[in-house]
Amino acid sequence: MSVRRLADEAIQPAEFAFSNDNQKWAEAKIAEYPAGRQQSAVIPLLMRAQDQQGWISRAAIEKIAQMLGMAYIRVLEVATFYTQFLLKPVGTNAHIQICGTTPCMLRGAEAIREVCERRIHAEPFHTSADGTLSWEEVECLGACVNAPMVMIGQDTYEDLTVERFEEIVEAFAGGNGKSVRPGPQIKRQFSAAEGGATTLIERPTAERTRLEFPPPPALAAPAVAPAATAAAQAPTTPGRKREVPEEAAPALEEPKRAMKVSVAKAEAERIQADVAAKADGTPNRAMRENATGSESPAGKIGGGKAPGKKASGKDSN
């Protein structure tokens, strides 16, 4: 996408002023925004200036900046950002903006552009011989499902073929652009499936078809083992601990079981293992003779002090 700049000074008008009707419209539009937020009307005012003049001039930008209390550069940034704002004079009947982004390119935008190069002018932003048409290539226009597409004024024309686009160009060249129906140029409703709807095709009814979700059934009381019931109901003698079978109350106290290995046997096995390993209590240095790092003899040279620095404190002794 090319850099967007204002038109040459040679064709810039000396001043710009809204017509009486557009001035009243602009003042009403500014009043729609709360106090301190009137600058949000910059886009509507720029669009109305373009509708009146046919393009956005430097004088129009300066006028709108003055009306909104904005710096000129702020309004210029908005005008040069959106491709909907035309920064130089264009065709009197139509300025065609061709979407050249990937979806449209894959669906034939190159052929659409060739029609403009052949019918209007070989270069963008140049008017046709009679001054009625002009064209440019822009980024995504937001109807990728209906690619390829173009925008003329504030309307889009989608699902184009070369033949249909040539008919549209001729209609605008002859001043009959309003006779062309905007939107998809095939039998399609907006971005719906081509050929008609394939889902939600049944006529809705007023009958309620959704059923209320039933509440879950009540949970039954858990079954109690007969032995536990008998133990719970068994009479007890005052001052005597009630006897509860182990299987009836496993969580009260874990039953005592015999140890798998006695302490004496475990200690004897440990002593036997020490004798087999020849462990006499002294450290085994067999694996440290070639140690590196702080455990090696090299790591202890100089006490670990950095070269060139004197030792201090107890290290100097």
Buried (B, 14 or more C-beta within 10 A) or exposed (E): EEEBEBBEEEEBEEEBEBEEEBEEBBEEBBEEEEEEEBBEBBBBBBBBBBEBBBBBBBBBBBBBBEBBEBEEEBBBEBBBEEBBBBBBBBBBBBBBBBBBBEBBBEBBBEEBBEBBEEBBBEEBBBBBEEEBBBBBBBEBBEBBBBBBBBBBBEEBBBBBBEEBBBEBBEBBBEEEBEEBEBBBBEEBEEBEEBEEEEEEEEEEEEEEEEEEEEEEEEEEEEEEEEEBEEBEEEEEEEEEEEEBEEEBEEEEEEEEEEEEEEEEEEEEEEEEEEEEEEEEEEEEEEEEEEEEEEEEEEEEEEEEEEEEEEEEEEEEE
